[in-house]
Amino acid sequence: MTDTVSSISDDRTINNVMRHAYRVLTNEEKAAMQRIKDDGLAFHDFIGSLGQSRELSLAKTKIEEAVMWAVKHLTA
């Protein structure tokens, strides 16, 4: 089994235990998923640079959740 698979690759089912089938994404959907993840990571990193607190931990968790739901929308 491959250690990592790009999230925009058509081979992304290789390392996913729960979802047994994926539809093939369009190039536009792949680009949107990449942008969602890149923008989410940039915001997550910025929040992380502000220090540490319970509030910032919650903010980072919510960013992760927002990225998850946006990607879920694209891949459903």
C-alpha positions, 0 to 999 in steps of 0.5 A: 500500500502507498504511504501517501496519495495526493488528495486530488489524485484519482487514486485517493481511494487507496488509503481510505478504509471507510469510503469504498467508492469515489467518483472521478472529480473534474479538473475544476473540482480538483483545483477547488479542493486544492485551493480549499486545503491550501487556503485552510492551511494558510489560515491554520498556520496564521492562527498558530503563529498568534500563540497558544490558548484554548480559543486558538485551539478551538479556532484551529479545530473549526478551520479543520472542520470547515475544510473537511465539510467543504471537501465533503461537498466537492466529493459527495 
